[in-house]
Amino acid sequence: MIHYGELYYDHYSTYLREPSNREVFTSSNDLPSIQVLMYENVFEECRVFNSLGFSKVEDIVGMNAEVSMVVDGAFDLTGYLLASALFVCIHNKIQMGRGIAIKGLEKLDQAFVQTYNKSAIYFTDPYAFPDEYRHVRTPTGEREGRVLLAFFITESECEYFTRYGADAFEDLLEEKDVDPFQVNRESVI
């Protein structure tokens, strides 16, 4: 039996060292809990929040994956918002992968949305990490898990993504030289 929790934890430890904090979130009795591990000193002035336990719902979301979110602020809320977005994906049976956005952060924390003007979380392939970071292989190499990157986006950015798609949205972010790790950044739209 493959223990994906151990595989992902070891994977994180290889690239990020040991976590400095851990929170556990639950949604309902019939779903597994999701842990969010926090890592410091990976990127300057940022913290990395990584899910652990989302890979248990591969049959629901169509992908064996965990998620990394890098932020330079809102440290006290990021784990909660990330876990909540992942539970939305599970409850709505959203097929995970690059180019997914979860709206409605104002329902979870109105003050966060007012402070940072970010009302959605966008999922994509990781960048700023080594290329190998995105793949987690079993010891035999026959199965693979994925690490996705999530970051906060504004309502207008979410609308742009919905209208034009992931490629156009990510091209726009790159063209405007956006650092999505900056929680307080201005919208590109």
Beta strands, then each sheet from edge to edge (+ up, - down):
strand 1: 21-25
strand 2: 34-40
strand 3: 47-52
strand 4: 65-71
strand 5: 100-103
strand 6: 120-124
strand 7: 135-137
strand 8: 144-153
sheet 1: 1+ 2- 3+ 4- 8- 6+ 5-
sheet 2: 1+ 2- 3+ 4- 8- 7+
end
